[in-house]
Amino acid sequence: MEGISGQVAIITGAARGIGAAIGKRLAAMGATVVLTARDEARLMQLTAEIEAAGGRAEYEAFDLLDEAAVERFAAGIQQRHGRCYILVNNAGVGRMGKPLWETAPADWDAVMDTNLRGAYLMIRAFAPMMIAAKAGHIINISSLAGHNPLKNGAAYSASKWGLNGLTYSVAEELRDYGIRASVIAPGSVNTGFGGGSSGKNPSRKIQPEDVANVVAMLVTQAPQSFVSEVLLRPTFKP
């Protein structure tokens, strides 16, 4: 597929950072973007920015971990648009800074639920729509922490290893229907993710727009092939 004009693209965790950059990039390419997150005020602002730039956008604020809310959201997309071509599972949390034995079960659950269960719920809700259309692309935003050990971030790393495995397996399940599933694993991105400053030079970090550019590349590949994973690193050490 050479372009995405008129396609419906759903982005989770779209209120800021990587998700917001992806929303703006896909809207600029002609897609109707549907922005989701819990921060309704920020979603409303971003939607207005996209529309002011000539794009098409809508938003819906809900808790990604609420199974019923995800199902209602999917039903609404089916009713309004009848399709979903692009699903970007970007929502994520870190809860880093402590060794595993000092990590509270509630923090472990929050990381696993947001980073892994949330993607599962969204795929579960939207894959049938893509199967019916025999077209679609699912993109999961992972991390280099899904390939490497991460001191004082074991829960986060484990969730991203899991997201990688989920992506590869779903790709095999859906490829016979003409649906592709890819994962992007960036290093440190210049956002407020994780809280606080890492002491790294922000200008040398990967920028949210860099991740958005990879998404743009993935969704405009020719139909006979797909990139299953992209590892994204900064050119210079931050």
VEXDREN-2710 file (C-alpha; in Angstrom, 1 decimal):
% VEXDREN-2710
k/r/px/py/pz
1/MET/0.0/0.0/0.0
2/GLU/1.5/3.3/-1.1
3/GLY/-0.5/5.7/1.0
4/ILE/-2.9/5.9/3.9
5/SER/-5.2/8.7/2.8
6/GLY/-8.7/8.1/4.1
7/GLN/-7.5/5.3/6.4
8/VAL/-8.5/5.1/10.1
9/ALA/-5.5/5.1/12.5
10/ILE/-5.9/4.5/16.2
11/ILE/-3.1/5.5/18.6
12/THR/-3.1/4.7/22.3
13/GLY/-1.1/6.9/24.8
14/ALA/-1.6/9.7/22.3
15/ALA/-1.9/12.7/24.8
16/ARG/1.8/13.6/24.5
17/GLY/5.3/12.4/23.6
18/ILE/5.6/9.6/21.1
19/GLY/1.9/9.1/20.7
20/ALA/1.2/12.7/20.0
21/ALA/4.0/12.8/17.4
22/ILE/2.6/9.7/15.7
23/GLY/-0.9/11.2/15.6
24/LYS/0.4/14.3/13.9
25/ARG/2.5/12.4/11.4
26/LEU/-0.3/10.1/10.3
27/ALA/-2.8/12.9/10.1
28/ALA/-0.4/14.8/7.9
29/MET/-0.3/11.8/5.6
30/GLY/-4.0/11.9/5.2
31/ALA/-5.3/9.4/7.8
32/THR/-8.2/10.0/10.1
33/VAL/-6.5/9.6/13.4
34/VAL/-8.3/8.6/16.6
35/LEU/-6.4/9.6/19.6
36/THR/-6.9/7.8/22.9
37/ALA/-5.5/8.3/26.4
38/ARG/-6.9/9.2/29.9
39/ASP/-6.1/12.9/29.7
40/GLU/-9.1/14.3/27.9
41/ALA/-8.0/17.9/28.1
42/ARG/-4.7/17.2/26.4
43/LEU/-6.5/15.0/23.8
44/MET/-8.9/17.8/23.0
45/GLN/-6.0/20.2/22.6
46/LEU/-4.0/17.9/20.3
47/THR/-7.1/17.2/18.2
48/ALA/-7.6/20.9/17.7
49/GLU/-3.9/21.3/16.7
50/ILE/-4.2/18.6/14.1
51/GLU/-7.4/20.0/12.6
52/ALA/-5.9/23.5/12.5
53/ALA/-3.1/22.0/10.4
54/GLY/-5.6/20.6/8.0
55/GLY/-5.8/17.1/9.3
56/ARG/-8.7/14.9/10.4
57/ALA/-8.7/13.8/14.1
58/GLU/-11.0/12.7/16.8
59/TYR/-10.4/11.5/20.3
60/GLU/-11.8/9.4/23.1
61/ALA/-10.6/9.4/26.7
62/PHE/-10.9/6.1/28.6
63/ASP/-8.8/3.8/30.7
64/LEU/-7.0/1.3/28.5
65/LEU/-7.2/-1.4/31.3
66/ASP/-11.0/-1.2/31.4
67/GLU/-12.0/-4.1/29.2
68/ALA/-15.6/-2.9/28.8
69/ALA/-14.4/0.6/27.9
70/VAL/-12.1/-0.9/25.2
71/GLU/-15.0/-2.9/23.8
72/ARG/-17.3/0.2/23.7
73/PHE/-14.6/2.1/22.0
74/ALA/-14.1/-0.5/19.3
75/ALA/-17.9/-0.7/18.8
76/GLY/-18.0/3.0/18.3
77/ILE/-15.2/2.9/15.7
78/GLN/-17.1/0.1/13.9
79/GLN/-20.3/2.2/13.9
80/ARG/-18.7/5.5/12.8
81/HIS/-16.0/4.3/10.4
82/GLY/-16.7/0.6/9.7
83/ARG/-13.0/-0.1/9.7
84/CYS/-9.6/0.3/11.3
85/TYR/-6.5/0.0/9.1
86/ILE/-3.8/1.1/11.6
87/LEU/-3.5/0.3/15.3
88/VAL/-0.6/1.8/17.2
89/ASN/-0.2/0.4/20.8
90/ASN/1.9/3.1/22.3
91/ALA/0.6/3.5/25.9
92/GLY/3.2/2.6/28.5
93/VAL/4.4/3.2/32.0
94/GLY/7.9/2.7/33.6
95/ARG/7.9/2.6/37.4
96/MET/11.7/2.2/37.3
97/GLY/14.4/3.1/39.9
98/LYS/14.2/0.1/42.3
99/PRO/15.6/-3.4/42.2
100/LEU/13.0/-6.1/41.6
101/TRP/12.8/-7.2/45.3
102/GLU/11.9/-3.7/46.3
103/THR/9.2/-3.3/43.6
104/ALA/5.7/-3.4/45.1
105/PRO/3.2/-5.9/43.5
106/ALA/1.0/-2.9/42.7
107/ASP/3.8/-1.3/40.6
108/TRP/4.5/-4.6/38.9
109/ASP/0.9/-5.0/38.0
110/ALA/0.6/-1.4/36.7
111/VAL/3.5/-2.0/34.4
112/MET/2.4/-5.3/33.1
113/ASP/-1.2/-4.3/32.7
114/THR/-0.5/-1.1/30.8
115/ASN/2.5/-2.2/28.7
116/LEU/1.2/-5.7/27.9
117/ARG/-2.4/-6.3/28.8
118/GLY/-3.5/-3.0/27.2
119/ALA/-2.0/-4.0/23.9
120/TYR/-3.7/-7.4/24.1
121/LEU/-7.1/-5.9/24.8
122/MET/-6.8/-3.5/21.9
123/ILE/-5.6/-6.2/19.5
124/ARG/-8.4/-8.4/20.7
125/ALA/-10.9/-5.7/20.0
126/PHE/-9.7/-4.6/16.6
127/ALA/-8.2/-7.7/15.0
128/PRO/-11.7/-9.0/14.0
129/MET/-12.4/-5.7/12.1
130/MET/-9.1/-6.0/10.2
131/ILE/-9.7/-9.7/9.5
132/ALA/-13.1/-8.9/8.0
133/ALA/-11.4/-6.3/5.7
134/LYS/-8.4/-8.6/5.1
135/ALA/-6.1/-5.6/5.6
136/GLY/-4.5/-3.8/8.5
137/HIS/-1.3/-3.0/10.3
138/ILE/-0.7/-3.3/14.1
139/ILE/2.4/-1.5/15.5
140/ASN/3.5/-2.0/19.0
141/ILE/5.9/0.5/20.6
142/SER/8.4/-1.5/22.6
143/SER/11.9/-0.5/23.8
144/LEU/15.5/-1.6/23.6
145/ALA/14.8/-2.7/27.2
146/GLY/12.9/-5.5/25.6
147/HIS/16.2/-6.9/24.3
148/ASN/18.7/-5.9/27.0
149/PRO/18.8/-6.2/30.8
150/LEU/17.7/-3.0/32.6
151/LYS/19.1/-2.6/36.1
152/ASN/16.4/-1.3/38.5
153/GLY/13.8/-1.7/35.8
154/ALA/13.2/-5.4/35.7
155/ALA/9.4/-5.1/35.5
156/TYR/9.6/-2.6/32.6
157/SER/12.1/-4.8/30.8
158/ALA/10.0/-7.9/31.3
159/SER/6.9/-6.2/30.0
160/LYS/8.7/-5.1/26.8
161/TRP/10.2/-8.6/26.2
162/GLY/6.7/-9.8/26.5
163/LEU/5.4/-7.2/24.1
164/ASN/8.0/-8.3/21.6
165/GLY/6.9/-12.0/21.9
166/LEU/3.2/-11.0/21.6
167/THR/4.0/-9.0/18.4
168/TYR/5.9/-11.8/16.7
169/SER/3.2/-14.4/17.6
170/VAL/0.3/-12.1/16.5
171/ALA/2.1/-11.5/13.2
172/GLU/2.0/-15.2/12.5
173/GLU/-1.6/-15.5/13.5
174/LEU/-2.7/-12.6/11.2
175/ARG/-0.5/-12.8/8.2
176/ASP/-2.8/-15.2/6.3
177/TYR/-5.5/-12.4/6.5
178/GLY/-3.2/-9.8/4.9
179/ILE/-2.6/-8.1/8.3
180/ARG/0.9/-7.1/9.4
181/ALA/2.2/-6.7/12.9
182/SER/5.4/-4.9/13.7
183/VAL/7.3/-3.7/16.7
184/ILE/9.4/-0.6/17.2
185/ALA/12.1/-0.7/19.9
186/PRO/13.6/2.7/20.5
187/GLY/16.3/3.7/23.0
188/SER/15.9/6.7/25.2
189/VAL/13.4/9.1/23.7
190/ASN/13.3/12.8/24.6
191/THR/10.0/12.8/26.5
192/GLY/9.1/13.0/30.2
193/PHE/8.6/9.2/30.3
194/GLY/9.9/7.6/33.5
195/GLY/10.0/10.9/35.4
196/GLY/12.9/13.1/36.2
197/SER/16.0/13.8/34.2
198/SER/18.4/11.0/33.2
199/GLY/21.3/13.4/32.9
200/LYS/21.5/12.7/29.2
201/ASN/21.7/15.5/26.6
202/PRO/18.1/15.8/25.3
203/SER/19.2/17.0/21.9
204/ARG/21.1/13.8/21.3
205/LYS/18.3/11.5/22.4
206/ILE/15.9/10.0/19.9
207/GLN/13.1/12.5/19.3
208/PRO/9.3/11.5/19.3
209/GLU/9.2/12.5/15.7
210/ASP/11.9/10.0/14.9
211/VAL/9.6/7.2/16.1
212/ALA/6.7/8.7/14.2
213/ASN/8.8/8.6/11.0
214/VAL/9.4/4.9/11.5
215/VAL/5.6/4.3/11.9
216/ALA/5.1/6.3/8.7
217/MET/7.6/4.0/6.9
218/LEU/6.0/0.8/8.2
219/VAL/2.4/1.7/7.2
220/THR/3.4/2.6/3.6
221/GLN/5.3/-0.6/2.7
222/ALA/4.4/-2.5/-0.4
223/PRO/1.9/-5.3/0.4
224/GLN/4.2/-8.2/-0.4
225/SER/6.5/-7.7/2.6
226/PHE/6.7/-6.2/6.0
227/VAL/9.3/-5.2/8.5
228/SER/8.7/-7.2/11.7
229/GLU/10.9/-5.1/14.0
230/VAL/12.9/-1.8/14.0
231/LEU/15.6/-1.1/16.6
232/LEU/16.0/2.6/16.9
233/ARG/19.1/4.1/18.4
234/PRO/20.5/7.6/18.7
235/THR/23.3/8.4/16.3
236/PHE/25.5/9.7/19.1
237/LYS/25.6/8.6/22.7
238/PRO/23.5/11.1/24.7
END
